[in-house]
C-alpha cells in the first residue's frame, strides 16, 4: 500500500489540536474514515472489484477515485491489488483544515439564520423565511422565498429551488447560497434582469440541508448518514431506509408543497455540471435539454458537463428523487473552492448560470388546472408525451410550469376524481412560454397520485448501465392504460393516493391493484402493505396480488390507507423490459352513488338518461361509477326503468336514490 501523507494531512493534524474543541467538541462518536485516492488503470474493471466494499466516492477520474474508507476497507482495497494514497488519515482532520482555511469567510449556521432574518426585515416586499422542521440535533431548518408580493401564491410564477450544504463539510456551498440571497435582494430595482426574474419567479433558497453536519464539521448528518444517499428514488442503502433522516423528511414535505420547475444542488470540491440520472446510465427523457442548458451554464466557469452515472453511480440522491418523483429538473453543481479566497470566485463563476436556471423555469408550457364545474384549482399531474416524466400542479393554486424547448407537444392532464384530458398540437417557441389552461370534468374515480419512494435490490444496483424499459414507477399513476410500472424482481414501489383521497374501509372490496396485460409475460405476484398516515410506515400487510386483484381493508386493522407499499415476491427474471409485477394502476373502489349523473359532468340532464338507456341495452360498457350512477333506483341493475327515472329526475318529478 502506498501511504503518501501530504502537506494537507500534516497541517490537519496540527489544526486538529488547535480547533478540535471548536469543531467537534460535541461530535458523535463514529468509526474513523480516511480520505484516499484509489489508483487503477481500467476504471470499469476497478469498480467491478470494488463494489462489495460499499465505498463513498467523492470524485472519479480515468485512473483514480477519491473515496472515503474505514481502515478495514483500506486494507480490503489493497488486498484486491490496488495502490492507495492516503490523503487524510481522518476525514475530521480535513474538515477542520477546511474550516480554518475559510477564515472569516466561514459563516456559522446560527449567523446564517440571523442573516436570513435580517434580509427578511430589510426587504419585507421581497423576502419571506420559513422554518420547515428540525434536524437530528434539534436545529431549525430555514428556507427563504424571494419574489415580489411574497405573500401571494401567484399561479403565473414558476418556482425554483436552490440548496447548499447537503454535505456538512462542503462549506462554500452554503456561502454561495447566502451570497445569492444578498445578490438578488441588493440588485432588485438596479439590475433589470434580476428585477424581472424576481418579479416573475418564486426563488426558494435553502442554505443548509445539513445544519448539524455544518456545525459538527462532518460530511454526514448527526446520525452519520449521507443525506445524498438517503432520498427515496431507486434507493439502495444509506441510513435505515429511504428518507430515514429528519432533514430529508422536511425537505421532501417542503418540495411536495411547492412544484419546483428547476432546481440546483450545490456541492464541492470538483468542477462539474451533473445532470440526471445518477442511478443508471439510461438516458433521462430530458437529457438533451439538460445538456443544452449546461452549455450555457458552464460558459463562465468551464465546468465539465456530465451525466451523473457517467461520473460515478449514486443511489438515493437529490437529483434523481426531484426528477423521478416530482418532475423537477434538478442539477448538481460541483464547485472547486475550499478556502476563503475561493468563496467569491466560485460565486462569480456561477451567478450567471444560476440566473439562467431561474430564467428557463418559465419557458415551455404553463397553465392552471381547474374543476370544469366549480372553477376551483386542482392538484393534478401533467405528462408531456414527448418527455414522459410527469410534473405536478401547485396543490393550492393549481398552476404548473413544464420547461421545454421549442417544438410541438401533446399533454395528458389528470387529477383524482376527474376524467383525464389529452391536448395535442401545443406549440412552444424558443425561449418563450405557451399558456395552456385545462378544465377537468369530474368522474368520481380515484387512483395513485404520487410516487412516494422506491427501493431496488443488489442486482439492479450493480447492473444499472442500462435499465428495464418499463421499470418506471410513474407509469402506474392515474387510471389504467396498460402501460406498466414493472416493479423489478424483488423490488419495492410505494405510492401515495393523495391528501384527501385515502382508501376507506367500506363494505366489500376497497381498492384494486391492476396488472398490465403484456403478451408473453407471466402473471406477476406482489405483497401489498398499507400505511394510514406516514409514507415510511409502519406497514400492515393487506394481502398479496396475483395479477389484477381486489382488496378489502376489513380485518386488517386499517380503517383507511393513504400509502400503499408493493413488494415484488421475487423468484422471477431480473432482466427484460418487464421484470417483476407489471403494475398498471391502483383504483379506489368508491361507494356506489346512484345519482343519475351517468356521464360524470356534475349535473343530471337528458344526456344522462340517454346514456343509461344505452347501458341498459348493452351498447355501452360502463365504468364502475357510470354504472352506479345509471342505477338510479339502486337495485343493482341498470334497466330501461332507470333511464326513465333519470329523465323524470331531469323534469323534476322524481329523483334518484342519491340525489
Buried (B, 14 or more C-beta within 10 A) or exposed (E): EEEEBEEBBEBBBEBBEEBBEEBBEEBBEBEEBBBBBBBBEEBEEBBEBBEEBEBBBBBBEEEBBBBBBBEEBBEBBBEBEBBBBBBBBBBBBBBBBBBBBBEEBBBEBEEBBEBBBEBBEEBEEBBBBBEBBBBBBEBBBBBBBBBBEBEEBBBBBBBBBBBBBBBBBBBBBBBBBBBBBEBBBBBBEEBEEBBEBBBBBBBBBBBBBBBBBBBBBBBBBBBBBBBBBBBBBBBBBBBEBBBBBBBBBBBBEBBBEBBBBBBBBBBBBBBBBBBBBBBBBBBBBBBEBBBBBBEBBBEBBEBEBBBBBBBBBBBBBBBBBBBBBBBBBBBBBBBBBBBBEBBBBBBEBBBBBBBBBBBBBBBBBBBBBBBBEEEEBBBBBBBBEEBBBBBBBBBEBBBBBBBBBEBEBEBBBBBBBBBBBEBEEBEBEEEEBBEBEBBBBBBBBBBBBBBBBBBBBEBBBBEBEEBBEBBBBBBBBBBBBEBBBBBBBBBBBBBBBBEEBBBBBBEEEBBBBBBBBBEEBEEBBBBBBBBBEEBBBEBBEBBBBBBBBBBBBBEBEBEBBBBBBBBBBBEBEBEBBBBBBBBBBBBBBBEBBBBBBBBBBEEBBEBBBBBBBBBBEEEBEBBBBBBBBBBBBBEEEBBEBBBBBBBBBBEEEBBBBBE
